[in-house]
């Protein structure tokens, strides 16, 4: 795993999933992660558990959907 840029460290345990057509989803503050970098993810597959990692102190999930991510980012 590569070190995260400083602006992402507050997200704690973070899973980023690339989708077709330059879509990406992000799942942050996970207690644990059950996937690894480069792994193919199946629809409905568990990727981790809700937690309080990063800059939060109560269990929660931060979820984002973004478009326009390239292979270089």
CNS distance restraints for C-alpha pairs under 8 A (distance, minus, plus):
assign (resid   1 and name CA) (resid  37 and name CA) 6.93 0.50 0.50
assign (resid   4 and name CA) (resid   8 and name CA) 6.10 0.50 0.50
assign (resid   4 and name CA) (resid   9 and name CA) 6.29 0.50 0.50
assign (resid   5 and name CA) (resid   9 and name CA) 6.79 0.50 0.50
assign (resid   8 and name CA) (resid  12 and name CA) 7.76 0.50 0.50
assign (resid   9 and name CA) (resid  54 and name CA) 6.56 0.50 0.50
assign (resid  10 and name CA) (resid  54 and name CA) 4.63 0.50 0.50
assign (resid  10 and name CA) (resid  55 and name CA) 4.77 0.50 0.50
assign (resid  11 and name CA) (resid  28 and name CA) 5.26 0.50 0.50
assign (resid  11 and name CA) (resid  29 and name CA) 5.45 0.50 0.50
assign (resid  11 and name CA) (resid  53 and name CA) 7.10 0.50 0.50
assign (resid  11 and name CA) (resid  54 and name CA) 4.89 0.50 0.50
assign (resid  11 and name CA) (resid  55 and name CA) 6.50 0.50 0.50
assign (resid  12 and name CA) (resid  28 and name CA) 6.38 0.50 0.50
assign (resid  12 and name CA) (resid  29 and name CA) 4.97 0.50 0.50
assign (resid  12 and name CA) (resid  30 and name CA) 7.03 0.50 0.50
assign (resid  12 and name CA) (resid  52 and name CA) 7.94 0.50 0.50
assign (resid  12 and name CA) (resid  53 and name CA) 4.59 0.50 0.50
assign (resid  12 and name CA) (resid  54 and name CA) 3.42 0.50 0.50
assign (resid  12 and name CA) (resid  55 and name CA) 6.91 0.50 0.50
assign (resid  13 and name CA) (resid  28 and name CA) 5.89 0.50 0.50
assign (resid  13 and name CA) (resid  29 and name CA) 5.28 0.50 0.50
assign (resid  13 and name CA) (resid  30 and name CA) 5.06 0.50 0.50
assign (resid  13 and name CA) (resid  31 and name CA) 6.92 0.50 0.50
assign (resid  13 and name CA) (resid  32 and name CA) 7.08 0.50 0.50
assign (resid  13 and name CA) (resid  33 and name CA) 7.24 0.50 0.50
assign (resid  13 and name CA) (resid  53 and name CA) 6.09 0.50 0.50
assign (resid  13 and name CA) (resid  54 and name CA) 6.91 0.50 0.50
assign (resid  14 and name CA) (resid  26 and name CA) 7.06 0.50 0.50
assign (resid  14 and name CA) (resid  27 and name CA) 5.70 0.50 0.50
assign (resid  14 and name CA) (resid  28 and name CA) 4.43 0.50 0.50
assign (resid  14 and name CA) (resid  29 and name CA) 6.41 0.50 0.50
assign (resid  14 and name CA) (resid  30 and name CA) 6.55 0.50 0.50
assign (resid  15 and name CA) (resid  26 and name CA) 5.81 0.50 0.50
assign (resid  15 and name CA) (resid  27 and name CA) 5.23 0.50 0.50
assign (resid  15 and name CA) (resid  28 and name CA) 6.54 0.50 0.50
assign (resid  15 and name CA) (resid  33 and name CA) 7.56 0.50 0.50
assign (resid  15 and name CA) (resid  47 and name CA) 7.66 0.50 0.50
assign (resid  16 and name CA) (resid  24 and name CA) 6.88 0.50 0.50
assign (resid  16 and name CA) (resid  25 and name CA) 5.83 0.50 0.50
assign (resid  16 and name CA) (resid  26 and name CA) 4.59 0.50 0.50
assign (resid  16 and name CA) (resid  27 and name CA) 6.55 0.50 0.50
assign (resid  17 and name CA) (resid  24 and name CA) 5.53 0.50 0.50
assign (resid  17 and name CA) (resid  25 and name CA) 5.28 0.50 0.50
assign (resid  17 and name CA) (resid  26 and name CA) 6.48 0.50 0.50
assign (resid  18 and name CA) (resid  22 and name CA) 7.14 0.50 0.50
assign (resid  18 and name CA) (resid  23 and name CA) 6.11 0.50 0.50
assign (resid  18 and name CA) (resid  24 and name CA) 4.52 0.50 0.50
assign (resid  18 and name CA) (resid  25 and name CA) 6.71 0.50 0.50
assign (resid  19 and name CA) (resid  23 and name CA) 4.96 0.50 0.50
assign (resid  19 and name CA) (resid  24 and name CA) 5.57 0.50 0.50
assign (resid  19 and name CA) (resid  25 and name CA) 7.75 0.50 0.50
assign (resid  22 and name CA) (resid  67 and name CA) 5.57 0.50 0.50
assign (resid  22 and name CA) (resid  68 and name CA) 5.12 0.50 0.50
assign (resid  22 and name CA) (resid  69 and name CA) 5.30 0.50 0.50
assign (resid  22 and name CA) (resid  70 and name CA) 6.40 0.50 0.50
assign (resid  23 and name CA) (resid  65 and name CA) 7.19 0.50 0.50
assign (resid  23 and name CA) (resid  66 and name CA) 5.74 0.50 0.50
assign (resid  23 and name CA) (resid  67 and name CA) 4.40 0.50 0.50
assign (resid  23 and name CA) (resid  68 and name CA) 6.46 0.50 0.50
assign (resid  23 and name CA) (resid  69 and name CA) 6.61 0.50 0.50
assign (resid  24 and name CA) (resid  65 and name CA) 5.80 0.50 0.50
assign (resid  24 and name CA) (resid  66 and name CA) 5.20 0.50 0.50
assign (resid  24 and name CA) (resid  67 and name CA) 6.17 0.50 0.50
assign (resid  24 and name CA) (resid  69 and name CA) 6.83 0.50 0.50
assign (resid  25 and name CA) (resid  63 and name CA) 7.18 0.50 0.50
assign (resid  25 and name CA) (resid  64 and name CA) 5.50 0.50 0.50
assign (resid  25 and name CA) (resid  65 and name CA) 4.54 0.50 0.50
assign (resid  25 and name CA) (resid  66 and name CA) 6.32 0.50 0.50
assign (resid  26 and name CA) (resid  62 and name CA) 7.65 0.50 0.50
assign (resid  26 and name CA) (resid  63 and name CA) 5.52 0.50 0.50
assign (resid  26 and name CA) (resid  64 and name CA) 5.03 0.50 0.50
assign (resid  26 and name CA) (resid  65 and name CA) 6.58 0.50 0.50
assign (resid  27 and name CA) (resid  61 and name CA) 6.62 0.50 0.50
assign (resid  27 and name CA) (resid  62 and name CA) 5.69 0.50 0.50
assign (resid  27 and name CA) (resid  63 and name CA) 4.87 0.50 0.50
assign (resid  27 and name CA) (resid  64 and name CA) 6.89 0.50 0.50
assign (resid  28 and name CA) (resid  61 and name CA) 5.87 0.50 0.50
assign (resid  28 and name CA) (resid  62 and name CA) 4.92 0.50 0.50
assign (resid  28 and name CA) (resid  63 and name CA) 6.60 0.50 0.50
assign (resid  29 and name CA) (resid  50 and name CA) 6.87 0.50 0.50
assign (resid  29 and name CA) (resid  51 and name CA) 5.55 0.50 0.50
assign (resid  29 and name CA) (resid  52 and name CA) 5.35 0.50 0.50
assign (resid  29 and name CA) (resid  53 and name CA) 4.57 0.50 0.50
assign (resid  29 and name CA) (resid  54 and name CA) 5.89 0.50 0.50
assign (resid  29 and name CA) (resid  56 and name CA) 7.46 0.50 0.50
assign (resid  29 and name CA) (resid  59 and name CA) 7.73 0.50 0.50
assign (resid  29 and name CA) (resid  60 and name CA) 6.63 0.50 0.50
assign (resid  29 and name CA) (resid  61 and name CA) 5.88 0.50 0.50
assign (resid  29 and name CA) (resid  62 and name CA) 6.57 0.50 0.50
assign (resid  30 and name CA) (resid  48 and name CA) 6.33 0.50 0.50
assign (resid  30 and name CA) (resid  49 and name CA) 5.52 0.50 0.50
assign (resid  30 and name CA) (resid  50 and name CA) 4.81 0.50 0.50
assign (resid  30 and name CA) (resid  51 and name CA) 4.55 0.50 0.50
assign (resid  30 and name CA) (resid  52 and name CA) 6.60 0.50 0.50
assign (resid  30 and name CA) (resid  53 and name CA) 6.12 0.50 0.50
assign (resid  30 and name CA) (resid  60 and name CA) 7.85 0.50 0.50
assign (resid  30 and name CA) (resid  61 and name CA) 6.81 0.50 0.50
assign (resid  31 and name CA) (resid  48 and name CA) 7.17 0.50 0.50
assign (resid  31 and name CA) (resid  49 and name CA) 5.44 0.50 0.50
assign (resid  31 and name CA) (resid  50 and name CA) 5.52 0.50 0.50
assign (resid  31 and name CA) (resid  51 and name CA) 3.88 0.50 0.50
assign (resid  31 and name CA) (resid  52 and name CA) 6.25 0.50 0.50
assign (resid  31 and name CA) (resid  53 and name CA) 6.17 0.50 0.50
assign (resid  32 and name CA) (resid  48 and name CA) 5.24 0.50 0.50
assign (resid  32 and name CA) (resid  49 and name CA) 5.50 0.50 0.50
assign (resid  32 and name CA) (resid  50 and name CA) 7.65 0.50 0.50
assign (resid  32 and name CA) (resid  51 and name CA) 7.44 0.50 0.50
assign (resid  33 and name CA) (resid  47 and name CA) 5.83 0.50 0.50
assign (resid  33 and name CA) (resid  48 and name CA) 4.10 0.50 0.50
assign (resid  33 and name CA) (resid  49 and name CA) 6.76 0.50 0.50
assign (resid  34 and name CA) (resid  46 and name CA) 6.99 0.50 0.50
assign (resid  34 and name CA) (resid  47 and name CA) 5.01 0.50 0.50
assign (resid  34 and name CA) (resid  48 and name CA) 4.99 0.50 0.50
assign (resid  35 and name CA) (resid  39 and name CA) 6.65 0.50 0.50
assign (resid  35 and name CA) (resid  47 and name CA) 5.53 0.50 0.50
assign (resid  35 and name CA) (resid  48 and name CA) 7.35 0.50 0.50
assign (resid  41 and name CA) (resid  45 and name CA) 6.56 0.50 0.50
assign (resid  50 and name CA) (resid  59 and name CA) 6.21 0.50 0.50
assign (resid  50 and name CA) (resid  60 and name CA) 5.82 0.50 0.50
assign (resid  50 and name CA) (resid  61 and name CA) 5.74 0.50 0.50
assign (resid  51 and name CA) (resid  58 and name CA) 7.45 0.50 0.50
assign (resid  51 and name CA) (resid  59 and name CA) 4.42 0.50 0.50
assign (resid  51 and name CA) (resid  60 and name CA) 5.76 0.50 0.50
assign (resid  51 and name CA) (resid  61 and name CA) 7.09 0.50 0.50
assign (resid  52 and name CA) (resid  56 and name CA) 5.53 0.50 0.50
assign (resid  52 and name CA) (resid  57 and name CA) 5.44 0.50 0.50
assign (resid  52 and name CA) (resid  58 and name CA) 5.28 0.50 0.50
assign (resid  52 and name CA) (resid  59 and name CA) 4.39 0.50 0.50
assign (resid  52 and name CA) (resid  60 and name CA) 6.23 0.50 0.50
assign (resid  53 and name CA) (resid  57 and name CA) 7.48 0.50 0.50
assign (resid  69 and name CA) (resid  73 and name CA) 6.39 0.50 0.50
